[in-house]
Amino acid sequence: MRSFSEIHWLDFPKTYFETIRQEILSNGKDYILKVDEDEYVKYLVEKYTIESLSVLTESEHISEPTKSTEMVYDMFGREVSATVLYFTITYNFTGHAGLFKVKPNPSGLVSHEINVNTHNSTVSFNVKLLNQNPEEFKQLKARSYSDAFFNIKNLNTNVEEMNRTFEQDVRNVFITEKNKYKKENDFYAAINVKVNPNTTSVFTAPTIKKRIIPQPDVPKGKELNSVPTMSSEMYNDVLKVIYDSGKGMEKKPSLYQNKDEEGLRDQFLFILETRYVGTTATGETFNKGGKTDIILKYANDGTNLFIAECKFWHGSSEYLKAITQLFDRYLTWRDSKVAVILFVQNQSFSDVLETIQKDTSTHPYYTKDIGKRGESSFSYLFHLPQDKNKPVEVEIMAFHYHQK
């Protein structure tokens, strides 16, 4: 896409607040009328407050170029065949990825084709080089960087202005929808329509206390289920934390050299222990028929929310046995979100990833492939051995910890 050119800032807040309004409405009338207004507004503000963009120049990565033979004009205006090099320059970024599409007010006229990877929080652009000249490459890269990100400063100024009144603006959206339902109920009361006072609800464990806080509960009538479960939002965050941490360790051999499974497991456990409110993270914990490597538990009653097993890669057969062990020995009927974390010491990491993708479907508890979170993180649905109708989300993550 062209950087900072797809939607004008003057239109962006309207679109953004419509997303917030739709979330409010998705809860239904009963929830909106009964929920504590301050708590719910706080939840929405923490979830939707936009973080300004920052491109981390120190993270710059220049890819090995691809080559192409193209017709170009030489200094005499003649069309000749030449080898062209295409480089991809990649940076990590922080902030709201959607802002790369927004044209600030005011804005500069320059722009550049970029690619934004929201999963890895990276942004990149391409540089075309005709001559193998380092100085020419540096100039082209600098010019492309300037054109691509010229508008960040003005856009961040717009974001700061929006955030100054964001809480009150969110509250106004909530109050508007709440008042519509109040008016509707007053109308029903005036014509003697009976409104059912009972509410059906499902108890959900707290999610993330980083940028997103637990959505507040309303007073309950009938309860369908009182067993805490991990929300998909928190599950995705847990897996992202593990995956990003695991990839980061790949670049720092001192963190994994000469460590056993327990030593590597503790690296992940340390991060999980302090990240989530309302949960506890433990290692080597007894569950059902054995010890699991990592368990996230709901702090109030000890209910399992997430289970992970850590293993060194010793081939396909041992990998499939590890899945069987996880299901047969550790999982109860209540466990529905798990992961297998593989530490790969083989020199050819690509071969291992290919084997994982090829052989996972041969496992007797396998149900279906549901996608990838990254180059070495694969998502599947399995079922419990004793209950084919009970789905279990399984993430298979592999990290390359090659021993020197």
LINMO-V20659 format. One line per field, one symbol per residue. psi: psi as a letter, one per 40 degrees, with the letter a starting at -180 (. if undefined). A space follows every 50 residues. Layout:
psi = ???
//
This chain:
psi = ihhfedhiddeddddddddddddddeeiddddddihdddddddddddehh hiihhgdeehhhihiiihhihihaeeeihihihhhhihhiiiiiahdede ehhihiiieiiihihhhddefiiiiihhhdighddddddddddddddded edddddddddddddedddddddddddddddddddddddddefhhhheihh ihhhiibhfcehihhiiihichhdhehiihiddddddddddddddddddd egddeehfiadddddddddddddedhheiihiifhhhbeahidhhhihdd eehhdhhihhiihfidddddddddddddddhidehehiihhhhheidgdd ddddddddedeehdehdiheaieadfhhhihiiidegeehihhhhhhhig ghh.
//
